[in-house]
Structures are given as structure tokens and as C-alpha cells.
Amino acid sequence: MASFTLHGIPVSRGIAIGRAHLLRPAARDVKHYLISEEKVEAEVVRLTDAIAAVNRELQAVRRDLPADAPSELAAFIDVHALILADPIVATEPLKIIRNRHYNAEWAWLTQIDELSAQFDEIEDAYLRERKNDIRQVGERVLKFLTGTASTFPTSSDPLEELPQMIVVAHDISPADMLQFRDRAFVGFVTDLGGQNSHTAIVARSLDIPAVVGMSTACSLICEDDWVIIDGDAGIVIVDPAPVVLEQYREVQSQLIRERKKLGKLKKTPAVTKDGTRIHLLANIELPEDCSPAVEAGAVGVGLFRSEFLFMGRAGGPHRLPSEDEQFESYRKAVVLMKGRPVTIRTLDVGADKPLDKDEETALNPALGLRAIRYCLAEPQMFLTQLRAILRASAYGPINLLIPMLAHAFEIDQTLLFIDQAKQQLRDAKKKFDPNIPVGAMIEIPAAALTLPLFIKRLNFLSIGTNDLIQYTLAIDRVDHEVAHLYNPLHPAVLYLLSTTIAAGAKAGIPVAVCGEVAGDTKLTRLLLGMGLREFSMHPAQLLSVKQEILNSDLDQIEPQVKKILKTFDSAAIADGVERLRAS
């Protein structure tokens, strides 16, 4: 067989080399047929039993989590259990069996497909990936119904060492990843998934090389093929030539040596060669993410995406988390950070990310009623969240971050809501920090171009580079047709970044970058030269960025960055950034 290369989305860095083990999706083999009236209740029982079996399996996996398992795994298993318990998921297929006389597999898959389709119109990449959680729960139930549970390579000789295994699948759930931990699992490749899928998040926390979104990997890779995963480049080499295999083994050995060195930097302060202190913060989705953030050396949380608490719930008036439920999550994060500041972003959902399946999706969701616009239009929901965050501030330092602000009246209305929430808590005699800092996400070009509006009214700024780049360049970063145009080094993007950082420094208010750019070591020195002193990223990226900072001298970097910012030639900018990295 000739060697070939596949290209996908890199989600976890590093090199993995091993034999392919394919996981076939059960949904592919589902039979569709109508059943007679007398067999309806038997099919209902069959599906009910399968759902119960999967629930027991999830509880067992949750109970038996190893002590060294990443905290994300427990939370994601809980999410799958919640999805399975949701009446929209568990009860509707039973109605389909009774009303349409579908067999159990067909009824179950029909409902899973319908729910999944509702996520396709969501603009935000992170939230759109939650569709995969529904798919993964559906796959588990189908495997029970069809009797096609996953199988893994085993050896009759307990002393025989199995080859390292690269799992190749249409999709993999975080819970399933636990099954690979004791089976020489060193990397994975999937047809589905994106940068923000739960599986990608777990891969980063496990530090396992992975490439997702490959579309055709399952159909092109055969069982037991030799496979190389290059997690940095986002490529998979199948049946590599001996010389290529040897080259990658050497690169792999070098990376292992470098990672061991990085581990020694956990307690080292992030200070440049010229003595400038840099603050490295963590982006989190769940309170449980705080422990790995502290372990990696984060000095705080720069972005807590609170919308995770609101997603995957049943419809109806009680679908939103209560004030007490939100308060407990925020309080838990504050306590786990042990006095380090926690920046909580208020709810970033809306017309592009409907919380209810019956809500209509906007014609142009990226420009619709989302984030702070949505919150201001839903005052009771907004006040509930504000009260919960304020109550948690009694347990440790919290910064309140407001997404997608663009207008002065939006800032003023938000501050009025915060004051109202404070008064409600005073009336209820509940404690909170009356001086909680309030900041804005700078993610709309209009905001970056009218910074005095923000600096005058707020305490800090946080640049969301993912959306800022998307809106500045007028592209959907998850649309494959235009993904090649997504460029953080575009002159317009650099201008907005540098002027925002400079305006904050001049006014004496903190400015952080919390988008993907913050965790990209290729851009660390560029951001340092612009004057950035707060970086917020996934905990797994923190030590690599810290190493760049420790090796940087601002006296050398700043003059080079000034030259880069004066040019509008893309090739010259890219060349300048490369020279920065070499300096």
C-alpha cells in the first residue's frame, strides 16, 4: 500500500506513532422498519432498557474515574448523563415508536438527528460543538440496541507488549476515551469534531496528540495501518516510508525531552529577561477546570465561559439554571482558585445559539440578538446571573466581564443592571463585593475603534481575538470555504490589537487577550512587543507560552514590533514575526 497524507484540524499538539484501531459507528448499520401494533410496547421496553443500561454505564465510569484523570472528564460524563435524562432525548423517541410504529433504533436515531440539526445554525464554534455530545450519547444507546459495543486489541500473553494504538473513529466521546487509557492509546483521529469539541478539550488536558474534522479518515485508514499523527501541523501520515517513520521518531523524542523541561517551569514566575512581570491566566469552561489551571501555574482565570451552565437543558420555563445553581458553580471556581482572581463572562448566547429548540434562528446570527444584546432583552435572566456572580464574589476576587459591547448605552444599561442586582442583594441581606471590577470584551471593531467610551466607564478590557478577527475580516472562521482567509496577522487585526493594548496602558487599566492568539507561541513575542501583559489561554498551553516569555527581552523585541506594525505587506509581516521568534 502506498503512503498518503490526510489534513485535518489540529487540536492537541505533539507527535504520535502507532497502529490504527478503527471504531465503527453503530448508527451506520441501523435498520429501519415498521413494527406491528402488538410489538410496539416491546420496542418501547427495549429502548427504555438500553437508555437505562447506558445510564448505569456512565455512572460506573464516573464512579471508577482514576485519581489522575483530568477534571474535565468527570464534568463531561455528567453532561452526557444530563442529556440522557432530558425528556426531549429520552421520552420523545418512545412517542415516535407508539405513534409512527418505528423500530427502536430508527425512532432513537430520528430524534437524535432532529436535535443535532438544531445546533447546525449556531454561530459560535464552541457551542456548535455541543451537537457532538448529543451524537455521542446517541451512539452509546445504539450500541446497546444493536449489540455492537467497542472492542479493543487484547493479548493472550499478559507479558506481551501491545503496539501503541492510534484510535481512528467517526467521533469519540470523552467517556470512551477512558477505555483507552490502559490500552496503550497514544493518539486519535476523527472524521467529526472541531477545535472546541469536548473530545478536543479532553485531548489537550490529557496532552494526547489528536487531529479531528478529517471527514474521510474512517473510510481511508485500515485496521492495523501504521499511522503518524502530527498534532502541530494537523496532518496524519498513513503507512509512512521507513525514512519518514524514523524522522518522526526523532522529532517525537526531542518533543518528549522538551516537555520534561517545561514541567520544571510550573512554579517559575513569568518574567522576561529584562525583568518585566507577565500574568498568565487560564480559560475555563467548568469549575473543575480550575485545578489543572492552578497545577499549570496560572495566576488566575482570565475567562470563565458561563454559557456551559445554560446549555443542554430541557425546554420550558424551568430550563434556565437557578440563581443558587449558578452561584454554587461560580463559588466553587473561586474557592478552587485559592485567592487568585476569576474573570466570569456573562452569558454569551442568543439568536445564534438558541437555548430552546423552539426558538427561531436569526437570518444572520453572528450579527443578531446575541451576548449582551440578548441579556439586555431578557432582564430577569440577566439579573439572576448577575446576583449569582455577585454572591460568589464574597468568597474571593471576581472580575465581571461583559461580551460584545459596542455602544455607550449598552455599557450604561449594563451598569444599571449591575447596580440593581447589588440593591436586590442588599435588600435580601446577602454578602457580595460592592467594588467588583467590571470589564468589556473587545471583540467588535467598533469597540476597538471607540475605546474612550469603554475606558471612561469600565475597569478592565479583555480582547476576544477569535471574534475580533472574524468580524474585522468578515469571514466565518468555521466555514471551510473561507477558513483560509482567517489571518491573525492581517494588518487591520494587528492595528486593532496594538491600539487597544496601548490605550489601556495609557489609561492605566489592565488589558488581557483571551482568544486563541494568546496561546499561540508563534505570536507570544509579537504580543509582548505590543505591550500585552496579561495572556489567558487553555491551561495546556500555559507552560509553552511561559517558556517564550522567559526567553524574551523586551528591549530587543519592542523596536522590531514597531517596524512590523508600520507595514501593510503580508509577506513582510510574516517575515518580521519569524525574525522575532529567532531573536
N, C-alpha and C positions, 0 to 999 in steps of 0.2 A: 504494500500500500504506500502511495506517495504521501509525503508530508504536506500539510496545509495549515493555514493560519486563519483564525476567526477573530473578529473585532467586536468588542462589547463595551460596557460601561465599567470602569474600574471603581470598586467601592471599598477595597481593603488592600493596602499595599503589601509588597513582598513577592517572593518567588516560591512557587510550589511545584514539585515534580512528583509524579506518581502514576499509578494505573487508574484508568477510568472505571467508575462503577455507576451504572445508569439506574435511575429511579424512574419507572414508568408511571405516568399519571393515570389514576383509576378512571377519571372522567372520560378518557379517550375510548374506553371499552364499555361504556354504559349502554345497556339495551333499552330501547323504547318500545313499550307495547301497552295495549289497553287490557284491563282486567275486568272480569265479570263482577256483578253486584255482590255475589256471595263471598268473593275473595277480598273485598275492599277492606274489611276490618283486619284481616290477616296481614295485609300490606301495611296498614296503619301501625299495627303492633311491631312489624319487622323494622319499620323506620324508627319508631319510638325506642325500640331496644338498641338500635345502632347508635342513636343520639346519646342514650344513657351510657353505653359502653365507652364511647369517646369521652364523655364527661368523666367517667371513672379513670380512664387512661390519663387524661390531663391532670386530674387530682393526684394520681400516683406519681406522674413525672414531677409535678410541683413539690410533692412531699419528699421525693428522693433526690432533689437537686444536690449535687455535690457542693461542699463548702467553698470550693474555688470557682464555682460557676459565676459568670458575670451577673450583676444585679438585674440587668435588662431582661434576662431570660425569665425570671420569676414574674416580672410585670407583664411580659408579652404572653406568657401562658395564661395569666389571669385575664388578659384581654380576649384570648380565644375562648376561655370558659364563659365570659360575659356574652360574647357573640352567640355562643351555642345556647345560652339560656334566654336570649332575646326572643319574645313571641313571634316577631317578624320572621325570624330564622327557623325556629323550632315548630311553630304552630301552623304557619301558612302552608307548608308542604302537605300537612295532614289534610287540610281543606281541599288541596288540589287532588289528592288521592280520592277523597269522598265525592267531590263534585265532577271531576273530569275522568275519573277512573284510570289515571296514570299508574303505572307500577312505581314502587317506592323510589328507585334510583332516578327515574325520569322526573317524578314530582320534586324530589330534592334538588336535582340539578337545575330544573326550571326556575325554582325560587332563588337559588344561588346566582344564576345567570342574571336574573332580573335585578337583584340587589347590587351585583357587581357593575352592571351597566349604569347605575345611578352615579357612580364615582367617576365615570369617564369624563364628565364635563367639568370636574373640579379643576381650577386653575393651578392651585398650589401643589407643587410636586410632592411635598411631604405628605399632605393629607390625601392626595390621589392614590398614593401607595397603600393606603389603608384598605383599598379594594382587595389587595392580595391577602390580607388577613381573613376576609370572608371566603376567598377562594381556598385558602389553606384549611380552614375549618371544614369547608365543603368536601375537600379531598379526603380528609380523615374519616368522615362519615361514610363516604362512598367506598373506601377501602374495607370498612367493616361490612357494608352491604354486599360487596362483591367478593369478599374473601381474598383480597389482593394486598395484604399487608406487606410493608417493605421487607426485603431480605438483604442480608449483609454477608460479605465474604467471611467464611469461617475456616478454621484449620482443624483437622482431626488430631494433629500433634500439638499439644499446648505449648511446646517449646519452639515450634516453628514460627519464625517471624514473618508476618504477612507484609506484602509490599505496601508502601504508603498509598493511601486511597484518595483520588480526586472524585468527588461526588458530582455527577452530571445529571441535572434534573430540569423539568419544565419549571418547577418552583420548589422551594424548600421552606417549611415553617421553622421558626426559631425553636419550637419544642422538639421537632425532629432532629435538629442539629445536636441535641444532647445524645442521641443514639449513636452519633459518630465519634463522640469524644474518646471512647475506649476502643475504637476500631481503626487506629492509625489514619484518621481523617486529617488531611493536611491542606485542603483547599476545596472550593466548589465553583461550579459553573452553572448558570441557569439561563433558560430562554427568557423568562419574565424578570421583572424587578427593575429597580432604579436606585439612584444614589441614596434615597431616603427610605427605602423599604426596611421593614423590621429585620429581615434577614441580613441586609447590608449593615444595619446598625450593630447587630449581634456579631457579624463577621469582624467589624472594626474593633469591637470590645474584646473579642477572643484573639484578635491580631492574626486572623487567618486570611491568607491571600484569596481573593474572590473577584470574579468578573460576572456581571449579570446583564440582562437585556440582550442576549445573543441571538434570540429568535430561533435559530436552526441548530443549536448545539446538540440537542437530543436526537435529531434525525441524522446528523453527520458523524457524530462520535460513536464508536462502537465499544461494547464492553471489553475491558482489559487493554484498550489502546494506551500507549504511553502518552501522557499529556503534560505540557508545561504551562503553568499559569504565570503570566507576568502581570501582577496586580498593579504595578505602576503605570504601565502602558495600556492596560485594558485589552491585552491580547492573549489568546490561547493557541498554543502550537501543538498540533496533533501528529503523532508518530514522527517526532523530530529526528533528523540525521544525527549520528553519533557525535559529530563535531559540535553541533548546536547544543546537544544534551550536555556535553562536557563544559561548554562555555557557560551555560546557565547554572550548572552545579557550582562553578567557581564564583559566579555572581551571588548565588544563594549563600555560600559560605561566608563571603565578605559581608553580606547584609546581616547575618547572624552575629558576626563579630561586632558590627557597628551597633546593633540593638543592645547587646550586653553592655557596651559603653554608655548608651543612652540611659539605661536603667540606673546608672550611678548619678544621674543629674536630677533625680526626683526632688532632693532636698536642697539643691543648689539654687540660690536666688537668681532670677533672670536679670542679669546686669550686663550691659555692653562693655566692651574693652575700655571705653573712656569713662565708665562709671555711672552710666545712666540706667536707672531702675525701670524695668518694663513689667507691666502687670499682665499675667497670663490667666485668663478666665476660661470657664467651661460652658459649652452649650448643652442643655439637658432637655429631655422630654418628660422625665418622670422623677419623682423624689428619690427613687432608688439609684438614679444615676449619680447622685452626689458622692457616694462612697468611692467609686472609681475616679471621680474628678479630684477628690482630696488625695487619693493614692497617687495620682499622676502629678501632683504638685500644684494644682490650680489654686489661686489665691482668692477665688470667688466664683460665682455663677454669673456669666455675662448675659445669658439668655435662657430663661425657663419658658418653653413653649406651652402655655397653659391650655391650648385648644385640645391637647390629648385627653384631658379630663372630660371634654364635651362630646367626643366622637364615639360612634358605635353603640348608641343608645336606642331604646325603643321609642316609637313615636308617641304623640300625645302630650298633654300639658305637664307631665312629670318627667319628661325626657332630659331636662337640664339637671346638672348636679346641684345639690342644695348648697346653701352658704356653709353649713357645717362640714359637708363633704369636701368642698374646695378648701376651706380653712385648714382641715387636717392635712391635706396634701401639701399646702404651702408651708404650714408649720413644720411638717416632717422634713422638708427640704432645708429650712432654716436651721433646725436642730442638727441635722446631719453635717451641715457646713461649719458647725462649731465656731461661730462668730465671724466667719467670712461673709461678705455681702452676697445677697442673692437678688439678681435682677429678674423680675417677673414681668413678662409681656402680657398685656391684657388680650382677651380673646381675639384671634385673628381668623375668623370665619365670616361667612356672609353669603351673598348671592352666588359666589363661585364655589362655595363649599357648604352646601345646604346641610343643616343638622337634621332635617327631617326629609324622608323620601318623598313627601307630598309637596315640598316647596319647589317652586319653579326655578330653573337655572337661567340666569341672565343671558341675553344675547351675546354680550361681550363681558364675560365675568371678571376678567382682570381689571376692567375699568368700572365695575359696578359697585353695588352696595356691599362693601366688604370692610373687614377690620374695624377701625374706629367709626367709620360711617355706619356700619351695621350696629355697633354698640350704642351710638347716639340715637339710633332709631328704635332701639329696644331698651329703654331706660331701666326697667325693673331688673332685667337680666344683668345689665352693666352695673347697677348699684349693688346687686348681690355679689358679683365678683369683687368689686372694689372693697366692700365690707370684709369679705373673706381675706383678701390680701392685707388690708389694714390690720385686722385682728392678728394675723400671723406676724406682723411687724413688732408685736410686743415681745416676741421670743428671739429676736435677733435682727441684724440690719437687712432691710429690704429696699431695693430701688424699684420704682413703678415705671414701667416702660410702655409707651402708647404707640401702636403701629399705624403707619400710613397717614400720618398727619400731613396736611398741605396748606391749610388755611388758618388765619388768625382766629376766626370764630370757632373753628374746631378745637383749637387749643383752649380758648376761653370757656367753651361749653364743657370740655373735659374737666378743667379745673373746678368748675362749678359743681359738677357731679361728685368729684372727689371731696369737696367741702361738704356737700350734702351727706355723703356716706359717713364722713367723720362726725357730723352732727347726730346722725342716727345712732352711731355707736356711743356717743356721749350720753344720749338720751337713754340708751339701754345699759349704761354704766359698764361698757366693755373697753378694755385697755387697747391702746394702739400707739404707734409712734406719730405724734402730731406733726413732726417735721420730716416725714418720709420724702426722700428726693423723688421728683417726677421728671422723666425724660422722654424724648421723642425718638422714634425710629426715623432715620433719614433714608428713605427708600424711593421717594418720588423726586424727579429732577426739580420740580417746582419748589420742593422743600430745600434742596441743596442750594438753590439759587436765591432763596429769600431767608437766609439763616438768621438775620437780625430779629425776625419775628419769633424765632424759637429761643434764641439766646436770651432775649429780653424776659421771656415768660417761664423758662424751664431750667432745671438744674444740671442736666447732662444730655448728651446726644449719643446715639448708637447707630452706626451706618450698616444697614442691611444690604450688603453688596449684591446678593442674588437678585432681588427685585430691582435695585437701582440700575444694574446693568441691563436687565430685561426691559425696563421702561425707557431707559436712555436710548437703547439701540432698537426699540420697537420690535422685539422678537420674543417668541415663546421658547424659552430655553429647553423645554422638553419636547418640542416639535422637531422631529428628525430632519424635516425639510429645510429648517433654518438654523439647526443647532450649531453648524459651523460658523455662524455669524456671532455667536456668543463669545465675546472677547473682553476680558477684564483689563487688557492693555490698550483698549481703544482710547485715543486722545481725549475724547469727551468724558469718558469714565474717569480717567486719571485727573482731569481738571476738577470734576465734582468731588472726588475723594480728597484731593490735596487742599482745595479751598475750604471744605468742611472741617478738616483737621486743623488747618491754620486759623480759621475763625474761632474754633473752640479754644485753641491755645491763647489767642489774643484776648478772649473774654475771660479766660481763667476757669472754664468749665470742662469737665472730662469728656473726651470723645473716644468711643470704642468702635472697632469693626467686628461684627458678629456673623458675617456671611462666610461662604466657603473660602473667599480670598484670604481670610485671617489664618486658616490652617494650611495654606499652600506655601511650602518653604521656598519655592521659587520666587515668591513675591515678598517675603519677610523683610529683606533689606530695603526694598522699594518703599514699603510702608513706614519703616523706621526713618528713612530719609525724608519722608513727607512730614514727620513729626508725630506719628502714631505712638502712643504709649500704653494702650490697652488693646489686647488681642483676645477674642473669645472664639473658641473652636471646640470640636469634639475632643474629649479627653485623650483619645488615642493619638491625636496629632500634636499634643502639647509638648512632649519631650523633643521631638524633631525641630519644632519651631524654637524651643528654648536653646537648642544647640546652635542654631543660626544666630540667635541674639548674642550668645556668649562669644561668638567668633566675629562679631561686627564692631566696627569702630565708626561712630557717627561723624567724627571729624573727616574721615575719608569718604563716607557714604553721601553725606548731605550735598556737597558740591556736584557729585555725579547725578544725583536725583534732580537737582535744579536744572541741569542740562537736558535730562530726559523729559521733564515737564514742559520745556520750551519748544520741543519738536512735535510736529504733527505727522511725521513719516512713520508708518507702522514698522517698517523694517529697522529703522534707526532706534525706535523704542525697544523692540525686541532685542536688538544688539546691545543696547545700553543696559538692559536688565541682566543679560548674560554676563556682561563685564562686572556688574555689581556683585553677582554671585561669586565671581572669581577673585574679587578684591579682598 
